[in-house]
Amino acid sequence: MPRAKRGFKRRRRHNKVLKRAEGFVLGRKNLYKRTAEAVDRAFIYAYRDRRAKKRDFRTLWIARLSAAANTNDISYSRLIAALKKAEIKLDRKILSDIAINDAPAFKAIVDQVRSLAPAN
């Protein structure tokens, strides 16, 4: 039986992996075995970090809201509780954007819900 070296199919499969490793350094961009490992790991990190990014942004919005709320003499937790009680359906992303780009509007929102904020 003749020897089968795989020919162009192997090359095509390898090139697909090597193309995904564009920008990698040293052997991770041109040695197939190392490239395959690096690409697999990169996909794992990418999958994980697409989810972590959502958590990171939520943390950032909460930190911004907390700072803006404190400048308006109300704590973050009381502000959120008051917004829920007032049935104002603005999420943290929008609120943080308002707090940064339009401070008077944020102050108006805080003043509107301040009476509904829970006491100590």
N, C-alpha and C positions, 0 to 999 in steps of 0.2 A: 504494500500500500504506500502510495507516495506521501512524502512529508508535507504537512499543511502549515504554512507559516502565517496564516491569517490575512496577509496582504493588505489591501486598502481598507478593509473593514476595521482592522485594529487601528490603523493610522487615523481613520475618520473618528473613531471613538476617543483616541488619545487627543486629537486636535480639539475636540469638543471640550474636554477637561482643561487643556492648556489655554484655550481661549478665555475660559472663565478665570484663569489665574493672571490675567493681564494686570500689571502693576505690582505683582508680588516680587520679592527680591531673591537674589541668588538662585539656589537650586529649586526653590519653590515655584519658579516660573517656567523652568525648562526641563526638569527631571520628572518624568511622568509619575513615578511612585510618590515622590515628595509632594508633587503638585496635587495629586488626587487626595492625599491626606489633608493638605492645606485647604483645598476647595471644600471638602466635606466639613471641615471644622468651621470654615467661613460661613457655610450655609447654616450650621447649628447656631453660631453666634448671631447671624442675621435674624433667624427665626425668634430666638430668645429676646433679642434687643428690640424687635418690633413691638413686643409686649411691654418690655421695660420702659420704652420711650413714653408710653401712655402713663405709666406710674410716675415717671420723672416730671412730666409736664403737669400732672395734677398736683404734685408736691410743690412745684414752682408757683402755680396759680394760688395755692393755699398760702404760701409764704407771702406773696404779693398782697393778697387780700388781708391777711393778718396785719401787715404793716400799714396798709391803707386804713383799715378799721381802727387800729390803735391811734392813728393821727386824728380820727374823728371821735375819740373817746368811747369806743365800744370794742369789746373783744371779738375775735373771729367767731368763736362758738356762739356767742349771743347774737351776732349779726346773722349767721346762717339760720339759727333757730327762729329769729324774728322774720326773716325772709320766707321761711316755710309757713309760719303762722299767717303771714300776710298773703300767702299764696302767690308770691312773686316768683315766676318760673324762669329765673336767669341762672344759668349754670356758672361754675367757677371760672371757666375760661372767659366768658363774656364779662362777668363782673370784674375780673382782674384787668381786662383790657380797658374797661370803663375807668377803673381806678387809676390806671397809668395815663391814659390819653385824655380823660375828661374829668378832672378832680371835682369840679362843681356839680356835675351830674351824679357822681358817686356820693358826694355829700348829701345831695337831695334824696337819694335812695335811702341812705342811712337815716336821715331825719324823718323820712316817711315811715320807717319801720321801728324807730327807736322806742316808741311807746309800747310796742308788742314784745320787745326784748325781755327775756326772763330776768327777774331780779335775782340777786345772789343766790 
